[in-house]
Amino acid sequence: MYRVSVVVPTYQRSDLLNSCLSALTTQDFDPTAYEVIVVDDAASEETRRQVECWAERVLPCGHTIRYLTATGRHGPAAARNAGWRAARAEIIAFTDDDCLPSLRWLRAGVNAFKEGVEGVSGRIHVPLSCTPTDYERDAAHLETSEFVTANCFYRRSALTQIGGFDERFTMAWREDSDLFFSLLERGTKLAHVPEALVVHPLRPAPWGVSLEQQRKSMFNALLYKKHPALYRQKIQAAPPWHYYCIVAALLLTLSCFIKKLYKCGFVAFCIWLLLTGRFCMQRLYSTSHEPFHLAEMVVTSIFIPPLAIFWRIRGAIKFRVFFL
């Protein structure tokens, strides 16, 4: 019987998965006391062969690596559910294929399960340069997040009690907060162990990546619907009024010019320009001022507020909740 099962969802990222598996198979932990379950959300033949090669390579050392595919719904929540339900241990550890668990990660996490403890979170380190981009600085907020699936441990009984991850979260966003909030609301005893360290290196992001990421705002609505009090307490204390003001100024500008109210339109445009410029400067504070990044900040700062509001409204409609 294994003491812990490690679940790693993956999606066509072979290089990252290799680094993650290398870290997981060099743990300061009895190799016969844990298993690694890789859940492939892409059902890729290449990933299957990759994991099977790893399994054969480390088998003489006593390690067990298993390959699963996610069926039915897809997304990281569904993949993690498939993983923990197929696991053979009472304690389930979660990390991601782009993470590097430290040498004592498993030992520190498992040893924290004292009497009554049902869940354990570890520490995440995101290496940053002296002048990060806006995307890198935002990603580094993982370091202060609570119970993210890049680094957490749960008893199987706790996961069973709440039905695991909500598979309506089809992107890697808020599904871990939802599970964490569900346990908090039940009074589950949880612990934080900084010694259980995972390093989360940042990958190069395409130009304008922040525009694509606004789609995640849709799932904020679902999290708010399920846990309104905890959402306001731990995620966002108030609606993003600055976004709403920017969008309102933009709509007023367009409306005035359509109606040929040019003076009113000019005033509205100046307000929009002032608010958008302020938003852009906030994003540039303590980040890179390279010309390429400056241009990205200017362009994306124009489009982020309307995109964010669109996806928030889309989420409110999709999940039938009043959400600003």
C-alpha positions as protocol buffer text, in pm:
chain_id: "A"
residue {
  index: 1
  type: MET
  ca { x: 0 y: 0 z: 0 }
}
residue {
  index: 2
  type: TYR
  ca { x: 132 y: 343 z: -96 }
}
residue {
  index: 3
  type: ARG
  ca { x: 147 y: 625 z: 157 }
}
residue {
  index: 4
  type: VAL
  ca { x: 80 y: 891 z: -106 }
}
residue {
  index: 5
  type: SER
  ca { x: -24 y: 915 z: -470 }
}
residue {
  index: 6
  type: VAL
  ca { x: 100 y: 1211 z: -677 }
}
residue {
  index: 7
  type: VAL
  ca { x: -140 y: 1331 z: -949 }
}
residue {
  index: 8
  type: VAL
  ca { x: 3 y: 1531 z: -1241 }
}
residue {
  index: 9
  type: PRO
  ca { x: -233 y: 1652 z: -1517 }
}
residue {
  index: 10
  type: THR
  ca { x: -63 y: 1725 z: -1848 }
}
residue {
  index: 11
  type: TYR
  ca { x: -148 y: 1850 z: -2195 }
}
residue {
  index: 12
  type: GLN
  ca { x: 110 y: 1815 z: -2473 }
}
residue {
  index: 13
  type: ARG
  ca { x: 406 y: 1963 z: -2285 }
}
residue {
  index: 14
  type: SER
  ca { x: 665 y: 1688 z: -2308 }
}
residue {
  index: 15
  type: ASP
  ca { x: 971 y: 1893 z: -2212 }
}
residue {
  index: 16
  type: LEU
  ca { x: 804 y: 2032 z: -1902 }
}
residue {
  index: 17
  type: LEU
  ca { x: 669 y: 1690 z: -1807 }
}
residue {
  index: 18
  type: ASN
  ca { x: 1017 y: 1541 z: -1831 }
}
residue {
  index: 19
  type: SER
  ca { x: 1152 y: 1795 z: -1583 }
}
residue {
  index: 20
  type: CYS
  ca { x: 860 y: 1739 z: -1348 }
}
residue {
  index: 21
  type: LEU
  ca { x: 897 y: 1359 z: -1354 }
}
residue {
  index: 22
  type: SER
  ca { x: 1270 y: 1393 z: -1297 }
}
residue {
  index: 23
  type: ALA
  ca { x: 1199 y: 1593 z: -979 }
}
residue {
  index: 24
  type: LEU
  ca { x: 931 y: 1349 z: -865 }
}
residue {
  index: 25
  type: THR
  ca { x: 1151 y: 1043 z: -907 }
}
residue {
  index: 26
  type: THR
  ca { x: 1438 y: 1191 z: -707 }
}
residue {
  index: 27
  type: GLN
  ca { x: 1238 y: 1268 z: -392 }
}
residue {
  index: 28
  type: ASP
  ca { x: 1383 y: 1213 z: -47 }
}
residue {
  index: 29
  type: PHE
  ca { x: 1112 y: 953 z: 10 }
}
residue {
  index: 30
  type: ASP
  ca { x: 1092 y: 575 z: -5 }
}
residue {
  index: 31
  type: PRO
  ca { x: 1027 y: 509 z: -378 }
}
residue {
  index: 32
  type: THR
  ca { x: 810 y: 209 z: -294 }
}
residue {
  index: 33
  type: ALA
  ca { x: 584 y: 424 z: -72 }
}
residue {
  index: 34
  type: TYR
  ca { x: 442 y: 650 z: -342 }
}
residue {
  index: 35
  type: GLU
  ca { x: 313 y: 637 z: -698 }
}
residue {
  index: 36
  type: VAL
  ca { x: 301 y: 903 z: -969 }
}
residue {
  index: 37
  type: ILE
  ca { x: -11 y: 922 z: -1185 }
}
residue {
  index: 38
  type: VAL
  ca { x: 15 y: 1126 z: -1504 }
}
residue {
  index: 39
  type: VAL
  ca { x: -328 y: 1215 z: -1645 }
}
residue {
  index: 40
  type: ASP
  ca { x: -312 y: 1309 z: -2012 }
}
residue {
  index: 41
  type: ASP
  ca { x: -594 y: 1547 z: -2103 }
}
residue {
  index: 42
  type: ALA
  ca { x: -496 y: 1529 z: -2471 }
}
residue {
  index: 43
  type: ALA
  ca { x: -487 y: 1148 z: -2496 }
}
residue {
  index: 44
  type: SER
  ca { x: -163 y: 1192 z: -2689 }
}
residue {
  index: 45
  type: GLU
  ca { x: 21 y: 884 z: -2813 }
}
residue {
  index: 46
  type: GLU
  ca { x: 348 y: 1072 z: -2774 }
}
residue {
  index: 47
  type: THR
  ca { x: 275 y: 1146 z: -2407 }
}
residue {
  index: 48
  type: ARG
  ca { x: 172 y: 784 z: -2345 }
}
residue {
  index: 49
  type: ARG
  ca { x: 503 y: 658 z: -2484 }
}
residue {
  index: 50
  type: GLN
  ca { x: 693 y: 922 z: -2286 }
}
residue {
  index: 51
  type: VAL
  ca { x: 533 y: 818 z: -1956 }
}
residue {
  index: 52
  type: GLU
  ca { x: 577 y: 447 z: -2029 }
}
residue {
  index: 53
  type: CYS
  ca { x: 946 y: 504 z: -2100 }
}
residue {
  index: 54
  type: TRP
  ca { x: 979 y: 682 z: -1767 }
}
residue {
  index: 55
  type: ALA
  ca { x: 795 y: 398 z: -1592 }
}
residue {
  index: 56
  type: GLU
  ca { x: 1034 y: 138 z: -1735 }
}
residue {
  index: 57
  type: ARG
  ca { x: 1339 y: 348 z: -1657 }
}
residue {
  index: 58
  type: VAL
  ca { x: 1261 y: 400 z: -1286 }
}
residue {
  index: 59
  type: LEU
  ca { x: 1098 y: 64 z: -1215 }
}
residue {
  index: 60
  type: PRO
  ca { x: 1428 y: -99 z: -1100 }
}
residue {
  index: 61
  type: CYS
  ca { x: 1456 y: 172 z: -834 }
}
residue {
  index: 62
  type: GLY
  ca { x: 1113 y: 86 z: -697 }
}
residue {
  index: 63
  type: HIS
  ca { x: 921 y: 380 z: -846 }
}
residue {
  index: 64
  type: THR
  ca { x: 573 y: 345 z: -992 }
}
residue {
  index: 65
  type: ILE
  ca { x: 456 y: 577 z: -1269 }
}
residue {
  index: 66
  type: ARG
  ca { x: 115 y: 526 z: -1426 }
}
residue {
  index: 67
  type: TYR
  ca { x: -44 y: 679 z: -1734 }
}
residue {
  index: 68
  type: LEU
  ca { x: -413 y: 768 z: -1755 }
}
residue {
  index: 69
  type: THR
  ca { x: -625 y: 960 z: -2005 }
}
residue {
  index: 70
  type: ALA
  ca { x: -906 y: 1194 z: -1910 }
}
residue {
  index: 71
  type: THR
  ca { x: -1238 y: 1082 z: -2057 }
}
residue {
  index: 72
  type: GLY
  ca { x: -1569 y: 1265 z: -2080 }
}
residue {
  index: 73
  type: ARG
  ca { x: -1519 y: 1624 z: -1971 }
}
residue {
  index: 74
  type: HIS
  ca { x: -1181 y: 1779 z: -2022 }
}
residue {
  index: 75
  type: GLY
  ca { x: -977 y: 2041 z: -1841 }
}
residue {
  index: 76
  type: PRO
  ca { x: -746 y: 2026 z: -1538 }
}
residue {
  index: 77
  type: ALA
  ca { x: -1032 y: 1971 z: -1292 }
}
residue {
  index: 78
  type: ALA
  ca { x: -1155 y: 1664 z: -1480 }
}
residue {
  index: 79
  type: ALA
  ca { x: -799 y: 1534 z: -1520 }
}
residue {
  index: 80
  type: ARG
  ca { x: -727 y: 1566 z: -1148 }
}
residue {
  index: 81
  type: ASN
  ca { x: -1052 y: 1388 z: -1064 }
}
residue {
  index: 82
  type: ALA
  ca { x: -955 y: 1099 z: -1290 }
}
residue {
  index: 83
  type: GLY
  ca { x: -617 y: 1087 z: -1118 }
}
residue {
  index: 84
  type: TRP
  ca { x: -719 y: 1087 z: -753 }
}
residue {
  index: 85
  type: ARG
  ca { x: -1006 y: 844 z: -812 }
}
residue {
  index: 86
  type: ALA
  ca { x: -764 y: 596 z: -966 }
}
residue {
  index: 87
  type: ALA
  ca { x: -505 y: 650 z: -692 }
}
residue {
  index: 88
  type: ARG
  ca { x: -416 y: 373 z: -444 }
}
residue {
  index: 89
  type: ALA
  ca { x: -312 y: 583 z: -147 }
}
residue {
  index: 90
  type: GLU
  ca { x: -511 y: 761 z: 122 }
}
residue {
  index: 91
  type: ILE
  ca { x: -314 y: 1085 z: 77 }
}
residue {
  index: 92
  type: ILE
  ca { x: -330 y: 1252 z: -266 }
}
residue {
  index: 93
  type: ALA
  ca { x: -63 y: 1504 z: -366 }
}
residue {
  index: 94
  type: PHE
  ca { x: -124 y: 1744 z: -654 }
}
residue {
  index: 95
  type: THR
  ca { x: 127 y: 1930 z: -867 }
}
residue {
  index: 96
  type: ASP
  ca { x: 143 y: 2045 z: -1231 }
}
residue {
  index: 97
  type: ASP
  ca { x: 354 y: 1936 z: -1524 }
}
residue {
  index: 98
  type: ASP
  ca { x: 528 y: 2276 z: -1535 }
}
residue {
  index: 99
  type: CYS
  ca { x: 637 y: 2257 z: -1169 }
}
residue {
  index: 100
  type: LEU
  ca { x: 951 y: 2128 z: -1002 }
}
residue {
  index: 101
  type: PRO
  ca { x: 890 y: 1978 z: -656 }
}
residue {
  index: 102
  type: SER
  ca { x: 1188 y: 2019 z: -424 }
}
residue {
  index: 103
  type: LEU
  ca { x: 1379 y: 1721 z: -289 }
}
residue {
  index: 104
  type: ARG
  ca { x: 1186 y: 1706 z: 41 }
}
residue {
  index: 105
  type: TRP
  ca { x: 847 y: 1804 z: -99 }
}
residue {
  index: 106
  type: LEU
  ca { x: 673 y: 1472 z: -46 }
}
residue {
  index: 107
  type: ARG
  ca { x: 827 y: 1406 z: 293 }
}
residue {
  index: 108
  type: ALA
  ca { x: 731 y: 1749 z: 429 }
}
residue {
  index: 109
  type: GLY
  ca { x: 379 y: 1730 z: 291 }
}
residue {
  index: 110
  type: VAL
  ca { x: 299 y: 1377 z: 409 }
}
residue {
  index: 111
  type: ASN
  ca { x: 450 y: 1430 z: 755 }
}
residue {
  index: 112
  type: ALA
  ca { x: 218 y: 1728 z: 808 }
}
residue {
  index: 113
  type: PHE
  ca { x: -87 y: 1501 z: 825 }
}
residue {
  index: 114
  type: LYS
  ca { x: -113 y: 1496 z: 1200 }
}
residue {
  index: 115
  type: GLU
  ca { x: -432 y: 1393 z: 1379 }
}
residue {
  index: 116
  type: GLY
  ca { x: -737 y: 1560 z: 1226 }
}
residue {
  index: 117
  type: VAL
  ca { x: -554 y: 1732 z: 937 }
}
residue {
  index: 118
  type: GLU
  ca { x: -738 y: 1673 z: 607 }
}
residue {
  index: 119
  type: GLY
  ca { x: -544 y: 1901 z: 373 }
}
residue {
  index: 120
  type: VAL
  ca { x: -196 y: 2051 z: 348 }
}
residue {
  index: 121
  type: SER
  ca { x: -64 y: 2331 z: 130 }
}
residue {
  index: 122
  type: GLY
  ca { x: 300 y: 2388 z: 53 }
}
residue {
  index: 123
  type: ARG
  ca { x: 503 y: 2688 z: -60 }
}
residue {
  index: 124
  type: ILE
  ca { x: 541 y: 2794 z: -422 }
}
residue {
  index: 125
  type: HIS
  ca { x: 841 y: 2988 z: -549 }
}
residue {
  index: 126
  type: VAL
  ca { x: 820 y: 3170 z: -882 }
}
residue {
  index: 127
  type: PRO
  ca { x: 1166 y: 3289 z: -996 }
}
residue {
  index: 128
  type: LEU
  ca { x: 1153 y: 3641 z: -1142 }
}
residue {
  index: 129
  type: SER
  ca { x: 1408 y: 3866 z: -1309 }
}
residue {
  index: 130
  type: CYS
  ca { x: 1483 y: 4211 z: -1170 }
}
residue {
  index: 131
  type: THR
  ca { x: 1251 y: 4367 z: -1428 }
}
residue {
  index: 132
  type: PRO
  ca { x: 969 y: 4121 z: -1494 }
}
residue {
  index: 133
  type: THR
  ca { x: 700 y: 4171 z: -1752 }
}
residue {
  index: 134
  type: ASP
  ca { x: 344 y: 4244 z: -1646 }
}
residue {
  index: 135
  type: TYR
  ca { x: 252 y: 3883 z: -1721 }
}
residue {
  index: 136
  type: GLU
  ca { x: 539 y: 3750 z: -1509 }
}
residue {
  index: 137
  type: ARG
  ca { x: 453 y: 3975 z: -1214 }
}
residue {
  index: 138
  type: ASP
  ca { x: 90 y: 3861 z: -1225 }
}
residue {
  index: 139
  type: ALA
  ca { x: 194 y: 3495 z: -1245 }
}
residue {
  index: 140
  type: ALA
  ca { x: 414 y: 3542 z: -939 }
}
residue {
  index: 141
  type: HIS
  ca { x: 100 y: 3596 z: -731 }
}
residue {
  index: 142
  type: LEU
  ca { x: 96 y: 3218 z: -707 }
}
residue {
  index: 143
  type: GLU
  ca { x: 346 y: 3261 z: -425 }
}
residue {
  index: 144
  type: THR
  ca { x: 78 y: 3415 z: -203 }
}
residue {
  index: 145
  type: SER
  ca { x: -215 y: 3198 z: -314 }
}
residue {
  index: 146
  type: GLU
  ca { x: -374 y: 2947 z: -76 }
}
residue {
  index: 147
  type: PHE
  ca { x: -412 y: 2580 z: -161 }
}
residue {
  index: 148
  type: VAL
  ca { x: -336 y: 2593 z: -533 }
}
residue {
  index: 149
  type: THR
  ca { x: -310 y: 2260 z: -711 }
}
residue {
  index: 150
  type: ALA
  ca { x: 49 y: 2326 z: -808 }
}
residue {
  index: 151
  type: ASN
  ca { x: 131 y: 2226 z: -451 }
}
residue {
  index: 152
  type: CYS
  ca { x: -127 y: 2072 z: -219 }
}
residue {
  index: 153
  type: PHE
  ca { x: -214 y: 1745 z: -46 }
}
residue {
  index: 154
  type: TYR
  ca { x: -555 y: 1608 z: 55 }
}
residue {
  index: 155
  type: ARG
  ca { x: -687 y: 1298 z: 220 }
}
residue {
  index: 156
  type: ARG
  ca { x: -896 y: 1088 z: -16 }
}
residue {
  index: 157
  type: SER
  ca { x: -1183 y: 1102 z: 236 }
}
residue {
  index: 158
  type: ALA
  ca { x: -1190 y: 1484 z: 216 }
}
residue {
  index: 159
  type: LEU
  ca { x: -1202 y: 1477 z: -164 }
}
residue {
  index: 160
  type: THR
  ca { x: -1475 y: 1212 z: -158 }
}
residue {
  index: 161
  type: GLN
  ca { x: -1680 y: 1416 z: 87 }
}
residue {
  index: 162
  type: ILE
  ca { x: -1711 y: 1712 z: -151 }
}
residue {
  index: 163
  type: GLY
  ca { x: -1707 y: 1515 z: -477 }
}
residue {
  index: 164
  type: GLY
  ca { x: -1362 y: 1627 z: -589 }
}
residue {
  index: 165
  type: PHE
  ca { x: -1307 y: 1914 z: -828 }
}
residue {
  index: 166
  type: ASP
  ca { x: -1601 y: 2083 z: -1000 }
}
residue {
  index: 167
  type: GLU
  ca { x: -1552 y: 1994 z: -1366 }
}
residue {
  index: 168
  type: ARG
  ca { x: -1744 y: 2300 z: -1482 }
}
residue {
  index: 169
  type: PHE
  ca { x: -1413 y: 2482 z: -1431 }
}
residue {
  index: 170
  type: THR
  ca { x: -1279 y: 2382 z: -1771 }
}
residue {
  index: 171
  type: MET
  ca { x: -972 y: 2607 z: -1757 }
}
residue {
  index: 172
  type: ALA
  ca { x: -687 y: 2613 z: -1507 }
}
residue {
  index: 173
  type: TRP
  ca { x: -856 y: 2884 z: -1304 }
}
residue {
  index: 174
  type: ARG
  ca { x: -1039 y: 2886 z: -969 }
}
residue {
  index: 175
  type: GLU
  ca { x: -1103 y: 2509 z: -959 }
}
residue {
  index: 176
  type: ASP
  ca { x: -854 y: 2476 z: -674 }
}
residue {
  index: 177
  type: SER
  ca { x: -1003 y: 2775 z: -488 }
}
residue {
  index: 178
  type: ASP
  ca { x: -1347 y: 2616 z: -522 }
}
residue {
  index: 179
  type: LEU
  ca { x: -1229 y: 2293 z: -361 }
}
residue {
  index: 180
  type: PHE
  ca { x: -1045 y: 2483 z: -88 }
}
residue {
  index: 181
  type: PHE
  ca { x: -1351 y: 2698 z: -12 }
}
residue {
  index: 182
  type: SER
  ca { x: -1576 y: 2391 z: 1 }
}
residue {
  index: 183
  type: LEU
  ca { x: -1355 y: 2239 z: 269 }
}
residue {
  index: 184
  type: LEU
  ca { x: -1332 y: 2565 z: 464 }
}
residue {
  index: 185
  type: GLU
  ca { x: -1710 y: 2590 z: 473 }
}
residue {
  index: 186
  type: ARG
  ca { x: -1726 y: 2241 z: 623 }
}
residue {
  index: 187
  type: GLY
  ca { x: -1481 y: 2333 z: 897 }
}
residue {
  index: 188
  type: THR
  ca { x: -1214 y: 2097 z: 765 }
}
residue {
  index: 189
  type: LYS
  ca { x: -880 y: 2116 z: 945 }
}
residue {
  index: 190
  type: LEU
  ca { x: -611 y: 2237 z: 705 }
}
residue {
  index: 191
  type: ALA
  ca { x: -240 y: 2310 z: 748 }
}
residue {
  index: 192
  type: HIS
  ca { x: 30 y: 2506 z: 568 }
}
residue {
  index: 193
  type: VAL
  ca { x: 384 y: 2365 z: 548 }
}
residue {
  index: 194
  type: PRO
  ca { x: 641 y: 2602 z: 391 }
}
residue {
  index: 195
  type: GLU
  ca { x: 898 y: 2321 z: 383 }
}
residue {
  index: 196
  type: ALA
  ca { x: 694 y: 2148 z: 113 }
}
residue {
  index: 197
  type: LEU
  ca { x: 840 y: 2363 z: -164 }
}
residue {
  index: 198
  type: VAL
  ca { x: 757 y: 2359 z: -534 }
}
residue {
  index: 199
  type: VAL
  ca { x: 937 y: 2581 z: -786 }
}
residue {
  index: 200
  type: HIS
  ca { x: 718 y: 2714 z: -1066 }
}
residue {
  index: 201
  type: PRO
  ca { x: 942 y: 2846 z: -1346 }
}
residue {
  index: 202
  type: LEU
  ca { x: 772 y: 3086 z: -1584 }
}
residue {
  index: 203
  type: ARG
  ca { x: 755 y: 3004 z: -1952 }
}
residue {
  index: 204
  type: PRO
  ca { x: 792 y: 3266 z: -2227 }
}
residue {
  index: 205
  type: ALA
  ca { x: 448 y: 3405 z: -2306 }
}
residue {
  index: 206
  type: PRO
  ca { x: 327 y: 3520 z: -2649 }
}
residue {
  index: 207
  type: TRP
  ca { x: 276 y: 3889 z: -2715 }
}
residue {
  index: 208
  type: GLY
  ca { x: -63 y: 4002 z: -2587 }
}
residue {
  index: 209
  type: VAL
  ca { x: -113 y: 3697 z: -2365 }
}
residue {
  index: 210
  type: SER
  ca { x: -311 y: 3906 z: -2116 }
}
residue {
  index: 211
  type: LEU
  ca { x: -593 y: 3945 z: -2369 }
}
residue {
  index: 212
  type: GLU
  ca { x: -643 y: 3571 z: -2398 }
}
residue {
  index: 213
  type: GLN
  ca { x: -636 y: 3533 z: -2021 }
}
residue {
  index: 214
  type: GLN
  ca { x: -940 y: 3756 z: -1974 }
}
residue {
  index: 215
  type: ARG
  ca { x: -1154 y: 3457 z: -2065 }
}
residue {
  index: 216
  type: LYS
  ca { x: -1075 y: 3317 z: -1721 }
}
residue {
  index: 217
  type: SER
  ca { x: -1292 y: 3591 z: -1571 }
}
residue {
  index: 218
  type: MET
  ca { x: -1593 y: 3384 z: -1671 }
}
residue {
  index: 219
  type: PHE
  ca { x: -1509 y: 3129 z: -1401 }
}
residue {
  index: 220
  type: ASN
  ca { x: -1492 y: 3397 z: -1133 }
}
residue {
  index: 221
  type: ALA
  ca { x: -1870 y: 3410 z: -1168 }
}
residue {
  index: 222
  type: LEU
  ca { x: -1903 y: 3038 z: -1092 }
}
residue {
  index: 223
  type: LEU
  ca { x: -1676 y: 3065 z: -789 }
}
residue {
  index: 224
  type: TYR
  ca { x: -1873 y: 3365 z: -664 }
}
residue {
  index: 225
  type: LYS
  ca { x: -2202 y: 3180 z: -711 }
}
residue {
  index: 226
  type: LYS
  ca { x: -2083 y: 2887 z: -501 }
}
residue {
  index: 227
  type: HIS
  ca { x: -1896 y: 3082 z: -231 }
}
residue {
  index: 228
  type: PRO
  ca { x: -1999 y: 3453 z: -231 }
}
residue {
  index: 229
  type: ALA
  ca { x: -1866 y: 3539 z: 114 }
}
residue {
  index: 230
  type: LEU
  ca { x: -1530 y: 3366 z: 74 }
}
residue {
  index: 231
  type: TYR
  ca { x: -1494 y: 3507 z: -277 }
}
residue {
  index: 232
  type: ARG
  ca { x: -1524 y: 3863 z: -146 }
}
residue {
  index: 233
  type: GLN
  ca { x: -1300 y: 3782 z: 151 }
}
residue {
  index: 234
  type: LYS
  ca { x: -1017 y: 3608 z: -28 }
}
residue {
  index: 235
  type: ILE
  ca { x: -1038 y: 3681 z: -403 }
}
residue {
  index: 236
  type: GLN
  ca { x: -1189 y: 4021 z: -478 }
}
residue {
  index: 237
  type: ALA
  ca { x: -1336 y: 4246 z: -209 }
}
residue {
  index: 238
  type: ALA
  ca { x: -1532 y: 4458 z: -460 }
}
residue {
  index: 239
  type: PRO
  ca { x: -1615 y: 4453 z: -832 }
}
residue {
  index: 240
  type: PRO
  ca { x: -1348 y: 4601 z: -1065 }
}
residue {
  index: 241
  type: TRP
  ca { x: -1510 y: 4941 z: -1078 }
}
residue {
  index: 242
  type: HIS
  ca { x: -1214 y: 5090 z: -1268 }
}
residue {
  index: 243
  type: TYR
  ca { x: -1291 y: 4852 z: -1557 }
}
residue {
  index: 244
  type: TYR
  ca { x: -1658 y: 4946 z: -1552 }
}
residue {
  index: 245
  type: CYS
  ca { x: -1572 y: 5317 z: -1552 }
}
residue {
  index: 246
  type: ILE
  ca { x: -1335 y: 5275 z: -1848 }
}
residue {
  index: 247
  type: VAL
  ca { x: -1596 y: 5080 z: -2045 }
}
residue {
  index: 248
  type: ALA
  ca { x: -1869 y: 5332 z: -1956 }
}
residue {
  index: 249
  type: ALA
  ca { x: -1650 y: 5621 z: -2077 }
}
residue {
  index: 250
  type: LEU
  ca { x: -1578 y: 5434 z: -2399 }
}
residue {
  index: 251
  type: LEU
  ca { x: -1946 y: 5361 z: -2465 }
}
residue {
  index: 252
  type: LEU
  ca { x: -2038 y: 5720 z: -2388 }
}
residue {
  index: 253
  type: THR
  ca { x: -1772 y: 5843 z: -2630 }
}
residue {
  index: 254
  type: LEU
  ca { x: -1902 y: 5623 z: -2910 }
}
residue {
  index: 255
  type: SER
  ca { x: -2264 y: 5716 z: -2837 }
}
residue {
  index: 256
  type: CYS
  ca { x: -2193 y: 6088 z: -2840 }
}
residue {
  index: 257
  type: PHE
  ca { x: -2004 y: 6077 z: -3168 }
}
residue {
  index: 258
  type: ILE
  ca { x: -2276 y: 5866 z: -3330 }
}
residue {
  index: 259
  type: LYS
  ca { x: -2532 y: 6128 z: -3221 }
}
residue {
  index: 260
  type: LYS
  ca { x: -2294 y: 6406 z: -3336 }
}
residue {
  index: 261
  type: LEU
  ca { x: -2261 y: 6545 z: -2985 }
}
residue {
  index: 262
  type: TYR
  ca { x: -1897 y: 6623 z: -3043 }
}
residue {
  index: 263
  type: LYS
  ca { x: -1823 y: 6834 z: -2735 }
}
residue {
  index: 264
  type: CYS
  ca { x: -1974 y: 6576 z: -2504 }
}
residue {
  index: 265
  type: GLY
  ca { x: -1794 y: 6304 z: -2699 }
}
residue {
  index: 266
  type: PHE
  ca { x: -1461 y: 6483 z: -2664 }
}
residue {
  index: 267
  type: VAL
  ca { x: -1503 y: 6512 z: -2286 }
}
residue {
  index: 268
  type: ALA
  ca { x: -1598 y: 6144 z: -2260 }
}
residue {
  index: 269
  type: PHE
  ca { x: -1298 y: 6053 z: -2476 }
}
residue {
  index: 270
  type: CYS
  ca { x: -1064 y: 6251 z: -2250 }
}
residue {
  index: 271
  type: ILE
  ca { x: -1203 y: 6068 z: -1946 }
}
residue {
  index: 272
  type: TRP
  ca { x: -1154 y: 5732 z: -2120 }
}
residue {
  index: 273
  type: LEU
  ca { x: -800 y: 5829 z: -2223 }
}
residue {
  index: 274
  type: LEU
  ca { x: -714 y: 5942 z: -1869 }
}
residue {
  index: 275
  type: LEU
  ca { x: -850 y: 5624 z: -1706 }
}
residue {
  index: 276
  type: THR
  ca { x: -689 y: 5396 z: -1965 }
}
residue {
  index: 277
  type: GLY
  ca { x: -355 y: 5576 z: -1934 }
}
residue {
  index: 278
  type: ARG
  ca { x: -369 y: 5541 z: -1555 }
}
residue {
  index: 279
  type: PHE
  ca { x: -441 y: 5169 z: -1591 }
}
residue {
  index: 280
  type: CYS
  ca { x: -146 y: 5130 z: -1830 }
}
residue {
  index: 281
  type: MET
  ca { x: 90 y: 5313 z: -1595 }
}
residue {
  index: 282
  type: GLN
  ca { x: -17 y: 5091 z: -1305 }
}
residue {
  index: 283
  type: ARG
  ca { x: 74 y: 4785 z: -1509 }
}
residue {
  index: 284
  type: LEU
  ca { x: 412 y: 4932 z: -1600 }
}
residue {
  index: 285
  type: TYR
  ca { x: 503 y: 5012 z: -1240 }
}
residue {
  index: 286
  type: SER
  ca { x: 802 y: 4796 z: -1138 }
}
residue {
  index: 287
  type: THR
  ca { x: 793 y: 4603 z: -1466 }
}
residue {
  index: 288
  type: SER
  ca { x: 1005 y: 4603 z: -1778 }
}
residue {
  index: 289
  type: HIS
  ca { x: 1026 y: 4924 z: -1982 }
}
residue {
  index: 290
  type: GLU
  ca { x: 1168 y: 4758 z: -2291 }
}
residue {
  index: 291
  type: PRO
  ca { x: 1008 y: 4904 z: -2609 }
}
residue {
  index: 292
  type: PHE
  ca { x: 848 y: 4570 z: -2700 }
}
residue {
  index: 293
  type: HIS
  ca { x: 687 y: 4544 z: -2358 }
}
residue {
  index: 294
  type: LEU
  ca { x: 584 y: 4911 z: -2355 }
}
residue {
  index: 295
  type: ALA
  ca { x: 400 y: 4865 z: -2684 }
}
residue {
  index: 296
  type: GLU
  ca { x: 228 y: 4553 z: -2550 }
}
residue {
  index: 297
  type: MET
  ca { x: 112 y: 4738 z: -2238 }
}
residue {
  index: 298
  type: VAL
  ca { x: -33 y: 5027 z: -2438 }
}
residue {
  index: 299
  type: VAL
  ca { x: -226 y: 4804 z: -2678 }
}
residue {
  index: 300
  type: THR
  ca { x: -351 y: 4551 z: -2424 }
}
residue {
  index: 301
  type: SER
  ca { x: -451 y: 4821 z: -2174 }
}
residue {
  index: 302
  type: ILE
  ca { x: -699 y: 4947 z: -2432 }
}
residue {
  index: 303
  type: PHE
  ca { x: -863 y: 4608 z: -2480 }
}
residue {
  index: 304
  type: ILE
  ca { x: -842 y: 4444 z: -2137 }
}
residue {
  index: 305
  type: PRO
  ca { x: -1124 y: 4638 z: -1963 }
}
residue {
  index: 306
  type: PRO
  ca { x: -1394 y: 4566 z: -2227 }
}
residue {
  index: 307
  type: LEU
  ca { x: -1278 y: 4206 z: -2263 }
}
residue {
  index: 308
  type: ALA
  ca { x: -1277 y: 4151 z: -1887 }
}
residue {
  index: 309
  type: ILE
  ca { x: -1628 y: 4295 z: -1849 }
}
residue {
  index: 310
  type: PHE
  ca { x: -1752 y: 4089 z: -2145 }
}
residue {
  index: 311
  type: TRP
  ca { x: -1629 y: 3764 z: -1991 }
}
residue {
  index: 312
  type: ARG
  ca { x: -1763 y: 3855 z: -1647 }
}
residue {
  index: 313
  type: ILE
  ca { x: -2107 y: 3916 z: -1796 }
}
residue {
  index: 314
  type: ARG
  ca { x: -2076 y: 3600 z: -2003 }
}
residue {
  index: 315
  type: GLY
  ca { x: -1998 y: 3405 z: -1684 }
}
residue {
  index: 316
  type: ALA
  ca { x: -2289 y: 3564 z: -1498 }
}
residue {
  index: 317
  type: ILE
  ca { x: -2527 y: 3457 z: -1775 }
}
residue {
  index: 318
  type: LYS
  ca { x: -2377 y: 3111 z: -1819 }
}
residue {
  index: 319
  type: PHE
  ca { x: -2383 y: 3027 z: -1448 }
}
residue {
  index: 320
  type: ARG
  ca { x: -2700 y: 3229 z: -1372 }
}
residue {
  index: 321
  type: VAL
  ca { x: -2569 y: 3454 z: -1101 }
}
residue {
  index: 322
  type: PHE
  ca { x: -2577 y: 3829 z: -1045 }
}
residue {
  index: 323
  type: PHE
  ca { x: -2208 y: 3908 z: -1062 }
}
residue {
  index: 324
  type: LEU
  ca { x: -2039 y: 4241 z: -1117 }
}
